[in-house]
Structures are given as structure tokens and as C-alpha cells.
């Protein structure tokens, strides 16, 4: 599981359903190492601190392999990594195998798996289609939130190396399915 893209977003105001909304979901690839802090990714805007960022959701990872499924459903979009609001796009991140509480090394950092992402209306804003939320829920391709146990820099090409798998814990896909 290697990093194929690091993605950051700026605070942005958009019109959505006749309202002005502030969001940080518009993330785009950057070509530099990124610092993973205790509560967020340095240089990335987190607008809604109640639902994003913080210790249990400091870093959001998503799998490049999931992109193909959604590209077929949304052919008219300008596809680039960061589309799902992820900070890190991995070449392969399997929610059906990765368990809650498992610990990984990534670059200079040590990360702990905490939970799946639950989609909100801002994913609909990013896709310019609220239908993406239902499509997202109908899969197990939720992506994974990580807690940062040891802060530091990560870069493109760094591998997510399992240090301690918690066997008796639920997989991210099992937790995600229980929330539906």
C-alpha cells in the first residue's frame, strides 16, 4: 500500500442549493512532502471541525482502486486524486481487510486505524451531484480515517506498513455496513 498522491485543500465558498457553503473538500494533489499532525494535515483546510479533523480523524486515506468504480458513474467530471476529500490516495487500501485499532508505519509517522468515513452532503458538492452520497453508501469503499500516534512527514511513494494488526476487531467495511 503505497502513497500515489498527497492532497490538500483550501477553504472555499461555493453556492449549493441557493446557499453559500464553506468547505475544504476540494482537495488537489501536491508535489511535496506533507506533515501529518495530531489533529490534521498541515496545509489542509478543515472547515467543519465537528465532523472532520481532530484526533480520531486526523488523516483520511482512500484507495486509487476505488476510483474506477465511481468514474463509470460520473464520466463528465475532471478526475484527479483528492476527489473524495482524501488527504492521501493509496494505490490499494482495502476496507474489507483493515481492522479498527491496527497500527501502521507511514514515512516518519505511526498511524492507527480509527473508523470509516461517512459521506455528507459536501461530497455531493464536490461531485456536483447529491446522488454520489447514496452511491457511496451502497459500497464498502468508504476510505479510512487514521489517528496520528507519531507525527512527521510523508511523501509520495511511502509505504503503509502494518506494525500491529488487531485481529479481534471489526474491519472498516464491517463498521461502515453497521452504520447504514
JOBELJO-V239621 format. One line per field, one symbol per residue. psi: psi as a letter, one per 20 degrees, with the letter a starting at -180 (. if undefined). A space follows every 50 residues. Layout:
# JOBELJO-V239621
psi: ???
This chain:
# JOBELJO-V239621
psi: oqpipppqqqpppqpoljqpppqjinqqqqmqqqporhiappippognih iqargilhppqqphhhggghhhhmhjqnprqihjjqhppqhooohihpqp iqpqpociqpqppgrrppqrhhhhghikoihhgggghjajmhrpqqqoho raqqrpiqqopphopnhjrqrggggghii.
